Amino acid sequence: MSLSSVIPHADLTTMNTLALPSQAAYFASVDSVAQLQETLKWWKSQRTSLPVMALGGGSNLVLAGDIQRLVIKVDIQGREEVQEDDQFVWLRIGAGENWHDLVRHCMDFHLWGLENLALIPGNVGAAPIQNIGAYGVELCELFAELTAVEISSGVSVTFDRDACHFGYRDSVFKQRLRDRYIITSVTLKLRKEADLCWHYPALQQYFAERETEPETPLDIFAAVCEVRRSKLPNPAEIANAGSFFKNPVISDAQYQQLQQRYPDMVAYPQAGGKVKLAAGWLIDQAGWRGRQQGAVGVHERQALVLTHDGCGTGADLLALADDIKSDIYERYGVELEIEPRVYLGRPNAAE
């Protein structure tokens, strides 16, 4: 490993789907576990106080300024069937693989379970951090294990499902172990036989409008792709990070009070006497959909999506998010939580 492999003052603007201006103090790209470990060993030898940050597809983070870290882009590829029985196939995937490409691969080989998670932007390594989910399915339902390299020691460790402490859009890697490990592979347990999941309202509406029902997972896959494309902007065309806020979970008592005031409020019963509200509905009803605030705004078709026209900063985006959060709390008494991971840095020149 040499300094020539690590780039100082690297531009990250094209490496995050919000296209927010940011520079990394140092940047390196790795395509194998060995190269990652070598990079970490070299970095430790430099005796610098700057921390390390992993970067995947850049689709679920907000870069608010210049990042005073060594940013390591994980580009580890590969798909390998590692186990099989009468019902399931265990597929190990490199963390640098594109998520939607993986879903399409599984559809081609009749490995079922991921069809509801089509078109989610980003790479495989980020999926367990966020416990990605859509249209009634969460990653944790298909998760077997992952491997990750501890940043401080360079040791590769395996985490099973329990060790990941999955929650709603959450895991141990967003909490206690944030920025302490770099995920290198994910192993999923995929079904050989179809088990169609289309109870989610958007999918029910899709098939009802067509007066049909899905017969195979490919029908679900096609429906999810069409619904997502109709509602969510392509980051390649409009800079965004997908859903910007989590759907808030509140007590049933609070929901009953809100439901009396707002009979049309969209909500989903949860275990333990909780109720999940649709953050997009709250934001939409508050009049934010389609509003611009300088270089940033709320998408005109989906109130959950914040967009950036390329001329703003991470600070602009977070200010808009704070305004929305304050307004929603004032109106409904409900706290919204930002879904992407936020990295605060030194204000960049544009700020």
N, C-alpha and C positions, 0 to 999 in steps of 0.2 A: 504494500500500500504506500502511496506517495501523495504528496500535496497536489500533484497534477491531477489526481483522481477526484479531488474535492475542489469545487468551484466556489470562490468567494463572491459575495455580493450578487447572488444569482436571482434573476427575475422570476417571480412566481405567478405573474399575472395570468399567463396562459395555462397555469397548472391548477387553477381553481375555477369551478364552473360559474362562480359569481363574477369572474374577471376583475376581482378587486386588486388594485395595485399594491404590490408587496415585494420586498426583497428578503431572501434568506441570507443571514450572515455567512453561512456556508451551505453547500448543497452537494449531495452525492446520489447516484443512482446505483441500485444493486439488483442483480438478476439471479442470485442464488443465496442460500443460507450461508455458505462459506464466505461469500463476498461480503455479506452483511456483517458477519462476525469479524472479518478482517478489518472492515471499516470501523467498527466499534472499538476494536483493539487499538488501531492506530489513533483514533480520536482520544481514547483514554490516555495514550502516551503523550499527547500534547499538553496534558495537565491544564486544560482550559475549564473555566467555570460555566461555559455555555452549555445548556442542555441539548438533548437530541429530540427530534420530532419526526414521526413517520408520516409519509404522504402517499396516498394511493391515487385514486381518480380525481380527488379534489372536489367531490360533489357534495360533501356534507360538512363543510367547514367555512368559517368566516375568518378571513385574515384581516385584522384591524391594525394595520401598520406594518412596519418592517420587522421580520421575525428574527430575534436575536438567539438563533439556535443553529445547530447542524440539522438541516432538513434532509432526511433520507427517503428518496422515492423508491418504493418497493415494486419491482417489476419482475417478480418471480412467477414464471409460467408453469403450466403443466396440469393435466387431468389424468388420474390413474384410478382404476377400480382396484380396491385393496381387499375387499371381502364381498362374499355373496352367499345368500341362502335362498330358500324357496320363495321368500316374500320380498327381500330387500337387496339392494346393491349399495355398498359403501363406496363413495367416490371422494378421493382426495384431490383438492384443487389448489394450485398455487395462488398466493395472495394477490399477485399482480394481474390475474385473469379478470377480464371485463365481466361484470355480473350478468348482463343481459345475454351476452354471447354464451355464457354457461347455461342459462335457462334454455336457449335455443338448442344447444348441444344436447341437453337432456331430453327435450321434446323429440329430437331426431332419433335418439336411441331408446325411446320409450321408457325413460326413467322419470317417474311421476312424483309430483309434490311441489315443484317450483313454479307451476304454471300461473298461480295467482300473483307471483312476485316478478312477473315479466316487466321489462322496461324501467326497472328501478336503476337510476344512474349510479355509477361508481364501480369499484373493484371488489373482488371477493373478500379481501382482507378486512375491509371496513364493515362488512355485513354483520359479523357477530358483535362488533363494538356497539353498533346501533341496535342490534337485534331487529333488523329491518322487517317490516311487515306491510301487507297491503291486502285489501279485499278478503279479509277474514283469515289470513294465514300469517304466521310469524316464523322467522328463521329458526327459532329455538325448537319448533316442532319437528324439524328435519335435521337438527344438528347432532353430530356424534362427538366430535372433538376438534381441537385446533392445536397447532404448534406455534410457539412464539419464542423469540429470543429476548432474554432479559437484557436491557440496555446496559445496566451497571456491570454485569458479569460476562455477558456474551454467551451464556449458557442457554441451550434450547430446551424448552419445557413444554409438556403436553397438558392441556386443560380439557377436562371432560365437561359435559353439560352443567353439572352441579357447580363445578369450580368457576363457571362463567357468571353465575348469579344473574341470569337473565331476568329482565323485567320489561315493562312496556317501553319500547325504544331505549332500552337501557341494558347495561351489563357492568361487570366489575371493571372493565377497561375504560368506562366513562367515569368511574367513581374511584375506588381505592387504588386501582392499578393504572390509572390514567398516565400515559406517557412513561410507563415503566417497562413495557414490553412492546416488541414489534411483531405483529402476527405474520407468519410466513406461509402457512397453509391452513385450509379448513377442510374437514371431512364431513360429508353429509350422508345421511341414511335415507335413500330414495326408494320409493315403492315400485315393484314390478306390475302390480295391479292398480288400476285407477281407483281413486276415492275422491269423487268430484265435490268440490266445495264452492257452492255458488249462492249461499244464503245471504251474502253481503248485499245491502240494498241496491247499490249501483249495478251489480251483476244481475240481480233479479229484475231490475227495471230494463236492463239491456235485452234480456231474453224475452221478457213480457212484451216489449215493443215489437219484437220480431215473431211473436206468437209461437215460440219454440222453446225447447229445453236443451241444455248441453248433453251430448251423448258421450263425448270423450274429453280428456284433458286438453286436447288440441283446440276444442271449442272454447274452453275456459281461457286458454292462452290467447287466442285470437280476440276474444271479447275484452280481456284485460288490456291488450295492446290498443284496441280501438278506443276504449273508454279513456285510458290514460292520455292518448294523443289528442282526444277531443277536449280534455280539461287542463292538461299540464303542458307548459311550453317546453320545447326542446332546448336544453342548455346551449347547444351549438348555434341556435338562432337568437334566443333571448337569454341573457346571463341570469341564472338563478340556481338555487340549491335545493330545489324540490320543496317539499312541505317544510315551512320554516318554524312552525309551532306544533308542539305536541297537543293531542286532544286531551283536555283537562279531565281528571277524574275527581268527582265530588261525592259527598255523602247523599244518600237518598233523601234525607230531610231537606238539604239545601236544594236538591233538584225539584222536590215537590213545591217549594216556595217559588222557584223560578218558573216552573211549568204553569202555575196559576197566572203569572204575569205574561208568560210567552207560551201559549198553548201549542204553537208550531215548532217549538225548540227541538232540534234533532238530538237524540240521546240514545245510548245503548246500555242496558243493564249489565252490571259486572258482578263478579263474585264478591261475597262479603258485604252485601248491602251498599255497594258503590254504584255510581252511574258515570259513564263516560260521555262527555259532551263533544259535539263536533266543533272544533275551534274555527273551522272555515265558516260555519253558519254564524257563529258569534261575530266574527270579524265582518262578514258580509252584511249582516243585519245592522251593524254599527256604522255602515256606510263607507267602509274603507276600500272595498273592491274597486279597482280601476284608478285609485287616487295616486298621484305622483307627488313626491316631495323632493324637488330638485332632480338629482340624477338617479334616484331610487324610487320605487313605487310598489304598489300591490297589483298583481296581475289582473287583467280585466275579466278573465274567465274563472279564476280560482283564487279566492281570497287568502288561502293558506300560503301562496307563493309570493315571495318578495323578489323583485327584479332590479337589475342594475343596467343602466344604459351605456356603461363603459367610461363615464366621465366623473364618477364619484369615488368614494372611499369606503373602507370598512366602518369608519366612524359614522358616515352618513347612514349606512344601512342599520347600524345598531341604534342610532337615534330614532329612525322610523320605527324599528321594532319596539323601542321603549315607549314611544307615543301610542302605538297600538295596544301594548300591554296595559298602560295606564288607563286608556279609554275603556277597555274591556273590563278592567277591575272596577272602575267607577260605575259602569252601567250594570254589570251583572254580579259584582263581588267575586269574580272568578279570576284566579291567577293563571296566566299563560306562561309556558316555559318554552324557551328556544330549543329547537330540535338539533340543529347543527352544532358542532363543537366550535367554540369561539377561541381564537388565539389573539391576545392583545400584544402589540409590539410597540416599538418606537414609532411615533407618527411619521409617515413617509412624506415626501416632498409635496405631494398633492394635497395633504391635509394641512 
